[in-house]
Amino acid sequence: QVHLVESGGGLVQPGGSLRVSCAGSGFSSNKHLMCWYRQAPGKVREYVACITSGAVTNYADAVKGRFTIARDEVENTLYLQMNSLGPEDTAVYYCYVLVGRAYFGQGTQVTVSS
């Protein structure tokens, strides 16, 4: 059974950095497409970044150059390193994996505020 658990969210000042994690079980992270999505208050969920089974990465324009997606195959964990954070990055961040169908985790809150 596929299970995703995000962690690492919190409050950070503008310009700061944060790394969120997603621990996966029930599948092998290096064999499936994994992504991060986010949803800000009052807005629809939006795409942030993906990493393929072949470790090819892709980013939304809004985060390109600031965020880095990575995967630890041994720990079966997905990461999102976020730098130069701004208030517009405030959202609940969700982990996603495609294993036959789409699965999302429960999300972790990231708040960027002074």
Backbone hydrogen bonds in HBPLUS format (Angstrom, degrees):
<---DONOR---> <-ACCEPTOR-->    atom                        ^
c    i                          cat <-CA-CA->   ^        H-A-AA   ^      H-
h    n   atom  resd res      DA  || num        DHA   H-A  angle D-A-AA Bond
n    s   type  num  typ     dist DA aas  dist angle  dist       angle   num
A0003-HIS N   A0025-SER O   2.97 MM  22  5.20 150.3  2.06 146.6 145.2     1
A0025-SER N   A0003-HIS O   2.96 MM  22  5.20 140.7  2.11 150.4 155.6     2
A0005-VAL N   A0023-ALA O   3.02 MM  18  5.19 149.8  2.11 137.6 147.1     3
A0023-ALA N   A0005-VAL O   2.88 MM  18  5.19 157.1  1.94 147.9 142.2     4
A0007-SER N   A0021-SER O   2.90 MM  14  5.24 143.4  2.03 141.6 144.1     5
A0021-SER N   A0007-SER O   2.83 MM  14  5.24 166.1  1.85 147.3 151.8     6
A0010-GLY N   A0109-GLN O   2.91 MM  99  6.15 112.0  2.38 137.9 156.5     7
A0111-THR N   A0010-GLY O   2.88 MM 101  6.07 172.1  1.88 156.3 156.4     8
A0012-VAL N   A0111-THR O   2.87 MM  99  6.29 157.5  1.92 164.7 171.4     9
A0113-SER N   A0012-VAL O   2.95 MM 101  6.29 145.8  2.07 149.1 158.5    10
A0016-GLY N   A0013-GLN O   2.94 MM   3  5.47 152.2  2.01 143.8 145.5    11
A0015-GLY N   A0085-LEU O   2.61 MM  70  4.89 173.6  1.61 153.6 156.0    12
A0085-LEU N   A0016-GLY O   3.07 MM  69  5.49 175.1  2.07 153.9 154.4    13
A0018-LEU N   A0082-MET O   2.88 MM  64  5.25 149.9  1.97 146.2 155.0    14
A0082-MET N   A0018-LEU O   2.77 MM  64  5.25 162.4  1.80 161.8 167.6    15
A0020-VAL N   A0080-LEU O   3.06 MM  60  5.31 157.3  2.11 144.4 144.8    16
A0080-LEU N   A0020-VAL O   2.92 MM  60  5.31 143.6  2.05 153.8 156.1    17
A0022-CYS N   A0078-LEU O   2.73 MM  56  4.94 130.8  1.97 152.3 158.1    18
A0078-LEU N   A0022-CYS O   2.87 MM  56  4.94 160.3  1.91 140.6 144.6    19
A0024-GLY N   A0076-ASN O   2.96 MM  52  5.66 163.4  1.99 162.7 168.1    20
A0031-LYS N   A0028-SER O   3.02 MM   3  5.61 164.1  2.05 122.5 125.6    21
A0098-LEU N   A0033-LEU O   3.13 MM  65  5.66 154.6  2.20 158.8 163.0    22
A0034-MET N   A0051-ILE O   3.05 MM  17  5.50 171.1  2.06 157.1 159.5    23
A0051-ILE N   A0034-MET O   2.76 MM  17  5.50 153.1  1.84 165.4 173.8    24
A0035-CYS N   A0096-TYR O   2.90 MM  61  4.98 158.7  1.95 136.3 141.5    25
A0096-TYR N   A0035-CYS O   2.90 MM  61  4.98 144.6  2.03 150.0 145.8    26
A0036-TRP N   A0049-ALA O   2.75 MM  13  5.32 154.3  1.82 155.6 160.0    27
A0048-VAL N   A0036-TRP O   2.92 MM  12  5.39 144.9  2.05 156.5 148.5    28
A0049-ALA N   A0036-TRP O   3.26 MM  13  5.32 157.6  2.31 134.7 138.7    29
A0037-TYR N   A0094-TYR O   2.84 MM  57  5.08 160.6  1.88 149.3 155.4    30
A0094-TYR N   A0037-TYR O   2.75 MM  57  5.08 163.1  1.77 140.5 146.5    31
A0038-ARG N   A0046-GLU O   2.87 MM   8  5.42 153.9  1.94 150.9 159.7    32
A0046-GLU N   A0038-ARG O   2.71 MM   8  5.42 167.1  1.72 162.6 164.7    33
A0039-GLN N   A0092-VAL O   2.90 MM  53  5.28 145.9  2.02 140.1 151.3    34
A0092-VAL N   A0039-GLN O   2.98 MM  53  5.28 165.9  2.00 135.1 135.4    35
A0043-LYS N   A0040-ALA O   3.02 MM   3  5.38 158.0  2.07 139.1 136.2    36
A0060-ALA N   A0048-VAL O   2.85 MM  12  5.19 157.2  1.90 152.6 147.2    37
A0050-CYS N   A0058-ASN O   2.96 MM   8  5.31 153.0  2.03 144.7 150.9    38
A0058-ASN N   A0050-CYS O   3.02 MM   8  5.31 145.0  2.15 147.8 148.7    39
A0052-THR N   A0056-VAL O   2.86 MM   4  5.22 158.0  1.91 144.3 151.0    40
A0055-ALA N   A0052-THR O   2.92 MM   3  5.00 157.9  1.96 111.7 113.2    41
A0063-VAL N   A0060-ALA O   3.09 MM   3  5.69 155.0  2.16 116.3 123.0    42
A0064-LYS N   A0060-ALA O   3.09 MM   4  6.10 127.5  2.37 150.4 165.2    43
A0066-ARG N   A0063-VAL O   2.95 MM   3  5.44 160.9  1.98 136.9 140.7    44
A0067-PHE N   A0063-VAL O   3.05 MM   4  5.60 155.3  2.11 163.4 162.0    45
A0083-ASN N   A0066-ARG O   3.04 MM  17  5.14 150.6  2.13 130.9 139.8    46
A0068-THR N   A0081-GLN O   2.82 MM  13  5.04 149.0  1.92 142.7 151.8    47
A0081-GLN N   A0068-THR O   2.84 MM  13  5.04 163.0  1.86 155.9 153.8    48
A0070-ALA N   A0079-TYR O   3.19 MM   9  5.18 159.7  2.23 130.5 132.7    49
A0079-TYR N   A0070-ALA O   2.82 MM   9  5.18 166.5  1.84 154.3 153.0    50
A0072-ASP N   A0077-THR O   2.82 MM   5  5.24 170.5  1.83 162.6 165.9    51
A0076-ASN N   A0072-ASP O   2.77 MM   4  5.65 114.9  2.20 136.8 155.0    52
A0077-THR N   A0072-ASP O   3.09 MM   5  5.24 153.2  2.16 141.6 147.3    53
A0089-ASP N   A0086-GLY O   2.84 MM   3  5.53 165.4  1.87 124.9 129.9    54
A0090-THR N   A0087-PRO O   3.12 MM   3  5.53 166.3  2.14 113.6 117.5    55
A0091-ALA N   A0110-VAL O   2.95 MM  19  5.51 147.1  2.06 148.0 158.6    56
A0110-VAL N   A0091-ALA O   2.86 MM  19  5.51 164.4  1.89 159.0 164.3    57
A0093-TYR N   A0108-THR O   2.83 MM  15  5.27 172.6  1.83 147.7 145.6    58
A0108-THR N   A0093-TYR O   2.93 MM  15  5.27 141.7  2.08 133.2 144.9    59
A0105-GLY N   A0095-CYS O   3.05 MM  10  5.37 144.4  2.18 142.6 147.2    60
A0097-VAL N   A0103-TYR O   3.02 MM   6  5.36 150.7  2.10 143.0 150.7    61
A0103-TYR N   A0097-VAL O   2.91 MM   6  5.36 146.1  2.02 153.4 163.9    62
A0099-VAL N   A0101-ARG O   2.93 MM   2  5.14 152.2  2.01 154.6 145.6    63
